[in-house]
Amino acid sequence: MKKSKSLSESASCIEREKVESVRAKMKSERFFHDLAETFRAMSDPTRTKIIYALCLEKELCVQDIAAIIETSNSATSHQLRILRNMKLVRYNKVGRMAYYSLDDIHINNLFAEGMRHVEEE
């Protein structure tokens, strides 16, 4: 694992106290990797359509999602698998049917904030 450089070894800074304060609060490399992966998973237009649909309708099956986003069941399942692996969506099996929903309210909030940002232009 790469050792963090001390402030005296790294590039010069203007406001040393601010730099030291922020560096002390920085999260781990793993944290930033996981955060970037979350945003990467949400960066695909097909997946954002799925998330949007699940924001509007709390629970949908693969066939309904595929009809809404106008793609095949297979392609929809593939995208749902990616979202599920990233813990952005979850499913509930009822018999042979799987119903998908957002994993938790944080996903809805994150997506809503992104939408507000885009719409304010």
Backbone torsions as a table, in degrees:
resi	resn	phi	psi	omega
1	MET	NA	136.0	-177.5
2	LYS	-71.4	129.8	179.9
3	LYS	-83.0	137.9	178.8
4	SER	-69.6	137.3	177.7
5	LYS	-73.5	147.2	174.0
6	SER	-73.7	161.6	-177.4
7	LEU	-59.7	-35.2	-179.3
8	SER	-70.0	-24.8	-179.9
9	GLU	-86.5	-21.2	-176.0
10	SER	-89.9	-179.0	-177.7
11	ALA	-56.5	154.0	179.7
12	SER	-66.2	156.7	-179.7
13	CYS	-135.7	160.1	-178.6
14	ILE	-87.4	-50.1	-176.9
15	GLU	-114.0	86.2	-173.7
16	ARG	-53.7	-43.6	-178.3
17	GLU	-62.1	-42.9	178.2
18	LYS	-63.2	-44.5	-179.1
19	VAL	-62.0	-47.0	-179.9
20	GLU	-63.3	-40.1	179.6
21	SER	-62.3	-47.5	-179.4
22	VAL	-67.9	-43.2	179.6
23	ARG	-59.7	-36.3	178.9
24	ALA	-67.1	-25.8	-177.8
25	LYS	-96.8	-4.0	-177.4
26	MET	-61.9	142.9	177.6
27	LYS	-80.8	172.9	-179.0
28	SER	-73.1	162.6	175.7
29	GLU	-58.0	-39.8	180.0
30	ARG	-60.8	-41.9	178.3
31	PHE	-57.7	-48.9	-178.4
32	PHE	-67.9	-33.3	175.0
33	HIS	-62.7	-48.6	-179.4
34	ASP	-63.8	-39.1	178.3
35	LEU	-64.5	-44.3	178.1
36	ALA	-62.5	-39.5	177.8
37	GLU	-63.2	-37.9	177.4
38	THR	-61.9	-47.7	179.3
39	PHE	-67.7	-34.8	177.4
40	ARG	-63.4	-41.3	178.9
41	ALA	-62.7	-33.4	-179.2
42	MET	-86.8	-2.8	-173.5
43	SER	-83.7	-7.3	-179.2
44	ASP	-89.1	130.6	-178.5
45	PRO	-57.9	-37.1	178.3
46	THR	-64.7	-43.4	179.2
47	ARG	-67.8	-35.5	177.7
48	THR	-67.5	-33.5	174.9
49	LYS	-64.0	-41.2	178.6
50	ILE	-62.9	-46.4	179.8
51	ILE	-62.5	-42.4	178.5
52	TYR	-60.2	-45.7	178.7
53	ALA	-59.4	-40.7	-179.5
54	LEU	-74.8	-20.5	171.8
55	CYS	-71.1	-36.6	-177.7
56	LEU	-79.8	-40.0	-178.4
57	GLU	-124.6	114.1	-168.1
58	LYS	-56.8	-29.1	-176.0
59	GLU	-146.9	129.5	-179.7
60	LEU	-141.6	147.7	174.9
61	CYS	-86.9	166.5	-177.5
62	VAL	-55.9	-46.2	-177.3
63	GLN	-61.6	-40.8	179.5
64	ASP	-68.8	-40.6	177.4
65	ILE	-62.2	-44.5	179.7
66	ALA	-59.9	-40.8	178.7
67	ALA	-66.2	-40.6	-179.1
68	ILE	-65.0	-46.0	-175.7
69	ILE	-92.2	1.9	175.1
70	GLU	57.5	56.3	175.0
71	THR	-142.2	175.4	-177.3
72	SER	-75.7	159.1	175.3
73	ASN	-60.1	-39.3	-179.0
74	SER	-63.7	-47.1	179.4
75	ALA	-64.4	-38.6	178.5
76	THR	-65.2	-44.6	178.5
77	SER	-59.7	-40.3	179.1
78	HIS	-61.1	-46.4	-179.9
79	GLN	-67.3	-37.8	177.4
80	LEU	-64.4	-36.3	177.7
81	ARG	-62.1	-42.6	177.7
82	ILE	-62.2	-46.9	179.8
83	LEU	-64.1	-37.7	178.6
84	ARG	-66.8	-43.1	178.9
85	ASN	-62.9	-28.7	178.4
86	MET	-89.0	3.8	179.8
87	LYS	60.9	35.6	176.0
88	LEU	-96.6	-29.5	174.3
89	VAL	-129.6	162.4	174.8
90	ARG	-137.0	167.4	178.7
91	TYR	-132.6	157.3	178.8
92	ASN	-128.2	120.3	-179.9
93	LYS	-86.8	130.4	173.4
94	VAL	-125.1	102.1	-172.6
95	GLY	65.8	-122.8	179.8
96	ARG	-95.5	-4.4	-177.4
97	MET	-94.3	139.4	174.8
98	ALA	-109.4	125.4	177.9
99	TYR	-107.5	125.6	-176.4
100	TYR	-99.5	147.0	175.2
101	SER	-146.7	165.8	175.2
102	LEU	-65.8	145.8	-175.2
103	ASP	-63.3	-41.4	177.3
104	ASP	-160.7	175.9	-176.5
105	ILE	-63.2	-24.9	-179.5
106	HIS	-62.9	-36.9	179.9
107	ILE	-65.7	-45.1	177.2
108	ASN	-58.9	-45.8	-179.1
109	ASN	-64.6	-43.6	179.2
110	LEU	-60.9	-44.9	-179.8
111	PHE	-65.9	-42.9	179.5
112	ALA	-61.6	-40.2	177.9
113	GLU	-63.9	-41.9	177.0
114	GLY	-61.5	-41.2	178.3
115	MET	-64.2	-44.0	178.4
116	ARG	-60.1	-40.2	179.1
117	HIS	-61.7	-46.5	-179.1
118	VAL	-66.9	-39.8	-176.9
119	GLU	-74.2	-18.3	-176.4
120	GLU	-79.8	-7.1	-179.2
121	GLU	-67.4	NA	NA
